[in-house]
Amino acid sequence: MRAAGSSWVAAVALVCVAAVWGGTFVIVADAIASYPMYAFLAWRFALATVAFIALFPRSIRRLDAANLRMGLVAGVFLTAGYIFQTWGLDGETATTPARAAFITGLYVVIVPVAQAVVLRRVPRKGTIAGAAMALAGLWTLSGVDAQGLGGWVTGDSLVVVCAVAYSIHMLVLGSTDARHDTGALTLVQLMTVTVATGVISLLTEEAGLPARTDVLLAIAICGILASALAFAVQTWAQRRIPPARVALILVTEPAFGGLIGWVVAGSWPVMEVLGASMMLGGMIMSEAVTATAPADEKIGFEAGIEGMPAPLVEAAMHSAGAAADAVSE
């Protein structure tokens, strides 16, 4: 009974994490409307770094050469992902938070397809079907037709680049082995984003210290709840429920992002909602493929710092359970 209760609590906690992640799209869009983008990212990840060290102090002692090198490489692509995603929400050609949430989630279907190409193996039928459904949903959501690009804007394209960057980031993390510690890798990635965006901000922006209450609140929510605390919840939950179930729960992130975005905007575009639903179906199908993988093809989930886990062949990755053990020791 205690195990069942613990599993239920873990599931609820993960739903809350997905809801927070989904809500950050609206929060970030509002924050960068009144505060420079790179400065916002720098403060956000500086706070996330401090919060992560407070939650996982032992990660500092595990910062060796192997973790620094791999964490830096992963951090570069993570930085690119966050820059393009946030850029896509900024300015006159910005996409909407709802569209950004679903387009970002495409990395869940890109990763297994990309890994199949790298490993020179034919993707599983479920993977192909999930990718096809997600792309069809993207087409529907975009409003592209024979007459032109419809409702597609520059911000949408920037978020697509973000999804590609996140995919490479996941593939890099999937290549780690027993020499690497998840906590140390995460810490290096957080520091990489902080330094990179901070330097860009100093060179290109005149930001000053954030003073508006809504910007400070956005930094706190994104830095503490959506990054450091969410990572801690994932680590705790992976000890209580199977990784595949964790992934299927967290795939609700874009659904929360879409719902919150549409509610705030006060608009429910029919084709956009239909396309988003198809994309979500493709993501769920891609994640669910893992549950039916044959015994000789071990597939696991690579957890990101802030976002849905991506399915990867375990021959090229460390297991989620081992990762959870490494962080919590």
HUMO-V235895 format. One record per residue. N is the residue number from 1. RES is the residue in one letter. SS is DSSP state (H for helix, E for strand, - for the rest). D_LAST is the distance of its C-alpha to the last C-alpha in whole Angstrom. Layout:
N,RES,SS,D_LAST / N,RES,SS,D_LAST
//
This chain:
1,M,-,26 / 2,R,H,23 / 3,A,H,21 / 4,A,H,24 / 5,G,H,24 / 6,S,H,20 / 7,S,H,21 / 8,W,H,24 / 9,V,H,22 / 10,A,H,19 / 11,A,H,22 / 12,V,H,24 / 13,A,H,21 / 14,L,H,21 / 15,V,H,25 / 16,C,H,25 / 17,V,H,22 / 18,A,H,25 / 19,A,H,28 / 20,V,H,26 / 21,W,H,26 / 22,G,H,30 / 23,G,H,31 / 24,T,H,30 / 25,F,H,33 / 26,V,H,35 / 27,I,H,34 / 28,V,H,33 / 29,A,H,37 / 30,D,H,38 / 31,A,H,36 / 32,I,-,38 / 33,A,-,41 / 34,S,-,41 / 35,Y,-,39 / 36,P,-,38 / 37,M,H,36 / 38,Y,H,34 / 39,A,H,34 / 40,F,H,32 / 41,L,H,30 / 42,A,H,29 / 43,W,H,29 / 44,R,H,27 / 45,F,H,24 / 46,A,H,24 / 47,L,H,23 / 48,A,H,20 / 49,T,H,19 / 50,V,H,19 / 51,A,H,18 / 52,F,H,15 / 53,I,H,14 / 54,A,H,15 / 55,L,H,12 / 56,F,-,9 / 57,P,H,11 / 58,R,H,8 / 59,S,H,10 / 60,I,H,13 / 61,R,H,12 / 62,R,H,11 / 63,L,-,15 / 64,D,-,17 / 65,A,H,20 / 66,A,H,19 / 67,N,H,17 / 68,L,H,19 / 69,R,H,22 / 70,M,H,21 / 71,G,H,19 / 72,L,H,23 / 73,V,H,25 / 74,A,H,23 / 75,G,H,23 / 76,V,H,27 / 77,F,H,27 / 78,L,H,25 / 79,T,H,28 / 80,A,H,31 / 81,G,H,30 / 82,Y,H,29 / 83,I,H,32 / 84,F,H,35 / 85,Q,H,33 / 86,T,H,34 / 87,W,H,37 / 88,G,H,38 / 89,L,-,38 / 90,D,-,40 / 91,G,-,44 / 92,E,-,47 / 93,T,-,46 / 94,A,-,43 / 95,T,-,42 / 96,T,-,41 / 97,P,H,37 / 98,A,H,38 / 99,R,H,39 / 100,A,H,36 / 101,A,H,33 / 102,F,H,35 / 103,I,H,36 / 104,T,H,32 / 105,G,-,31 / 106,L,-,33 / 107,Y,H,30 / 108,V,H,29 / 109,V,H,32 / 110,I,H,32 / 111,V,H,29 / 112,P,H,30 / 113,V,H,34 / 114,A,H,33 / 115,Q,H,30 / 116,A,H,33 / 117,V,H,35 / 118,V,H,33 / 119,L,-,33 / 120,R,-,36 / 121,R,-,36 / 122,V,-,38 / 123,P,-,36 / 124,R,-,36 / 125,K,H,38 / 126,G,H,36 / 127,T,H,34 / 128,I,H,38 / 129,A,H,39 / 130,G,H,36 / 131,A,H,37 / 132,A,H,41 / 133,M,H,40 / 134,A,H,38 / 135,L,H,41 / 136,A,H,44 / 137,G,H,42 / 138,L,H,41 / 139,W,H,45 / 140,T,H,46 / 141,L,H,44 / 142,S,H,45 / 143,G,-,49 / 144,V,-,50 / 145,D,E,53 / 146,A,-,57 / 147,Q,-,58 / 148,G,E,55 / 149,L,-,51 / 150,G,-,52 / 151,G,-,49 / 152,W,-,47 / 153,V,-,46 / 154,T,H,45 / 155,G,H,41 / 156,D,H,41 / 157,S,H,41 / 158,L,H,39 / 159,V,H,36 / 160,V,H,37 / 161,V,H,36 / 162,C,H,33 / 163,A,H,32 / 164,V,H,33 / 165,A,H,30 / 166,Y,H,27 / 167,S,H,28 / 168,I,H,28 / 169,H,H,25 / 170,M,H,23 / 171,L,H,25 / 172,V,H,24 / 173,L,H,20 / 174,G,H,21 / 175,S,-,22 / 176,T,-,19 / 177,D,-,17 / 178,A,-,15 / 179,R,-,15 / 180,H,-,14 / 181,D,-,11 / 182,T,H,11 / 183,G,H,10 / 184,A,H,12 / 185,L,H,15 / 186,T,H,15 / 187,L,H,15 / 188,V,H,18 / 189,Q,H,20 / 190,L,H,20 / 191,M,H,22 / 192,T,H,24 / 193,V,H,25 / 194,T,H,26 / 195,V,H,28 / 196,A,H,30 / 197,T,H,31 / 198,G,H,32 / 199,V,H,34 / 200,I,H,36 / 201,S,H,36 / 202,L,H,38 / 203,L,H,40 / 204,T,H,41 / 205,E,-,41 / 206,E,-,42 / 207,A,-,40 / 208,G,-,39 / 209,L,-,37 / 210,P,-,36 / 211,A,-,38 / 212,R,-,39 / 213,T,H,37 / 214,D,H,36 / 215,V,H,35 / 216,L,H,33 / 217,L,H,32 / 218,A,H,31 / 219,I,H,29 / 220,A,H,27 / 221,I,H,26 / 222,C,H,26 / 223,G,H,23 / 224,I,H,21 / 225,L,H,22 / 226,A,H,22 / 227,S,H,20 / 228,A,H,17 / 229,L,H,17 / 230,A,H,18 / 231,F,H,15 / 232,A,H,13 / 233,V,H,15 / 234,Q,H,15 / 235,T,H,11 / 236,W,H,12 / 237,A,H,15 / 238,Q,-,14 / 239,R,-,12 / 240,R,-,16 / 241,I,-,19 / 242,P,-,19 / 243,P,H,19 / 244,A,H,23 / 245,R,H,23 / 246,V,H,21 / 247,A,H,23 / 248,L,H,26 / 249,I,H,25 / 250,L,H,24 / 251,V,-,27 / 252,T,-,29 / 253,E,H,28 / 254,P,H,32 / 255,A,H,33 / 256,F,H,32 / 257,G,H,33 / 258,G,H,37 / 259,L,H,37 / 260,I,H,36 / 261,G,H,38 / 262,W,H,41 / 263,V,H,41 / 264,V,H,41 / 265,A,H,44 / 266,G,-,46 / 267,S,-,47 / 268,W,-,46 / 269,P,-,48 / 270,V,H,48 / 271,M,H,48 / 272,E,H,45 / 273,V,H,43 / 274,L,H,44 / 275,G,H,43 / 276,A,H,40 / 277,S,H,40 / 278,M,H,40 / 279,M,H,37 / 280,L,H,35 / 281,G,H,36 / 282,G,H,36 / 283,M,H,32 / 284,I,H,32 / 285,M,H,33 / 286,S,H,31 / 287,E,H,28 / 288,A,H,30 / 289,V,H,31 / 290,T,H,27 / 291,A,H,28 / 292,T,H,31 / 293,A,-,30 / 294,P,-,32 / 295,A,-,30 / 296,D,-,30 / 297,E,-,29 / 298,K,-,25 / 299,I,E,24 / 300,G,E,21 / 301,F,E,20 / 302,E,E,19 / 303,A,-,18 / 304,G,-,19 / 305,I,-,18 / 306,E,-,21 / 307,G,-,23 / 308,M,-,24 / 309,P,-,22 / 310,A,E,24 / 311,P,E,25 / 312,L,E,24 / 313,V,E,25 / 314,E,H,22 / 315,A,H,24 / 316,A,H,23 / 317,M,-,20 / 318,H,-,16 / 319,S,-,16 / 320,A,H,14 / 321,G,H,12 / 322,A,H,11 / 323,A,H,10 / 324,A,H,9 / 325,D,H,6 / 326,A,H,6 / 327,V,H,6 / 328,S,H,4 / 329,E,-,0
//
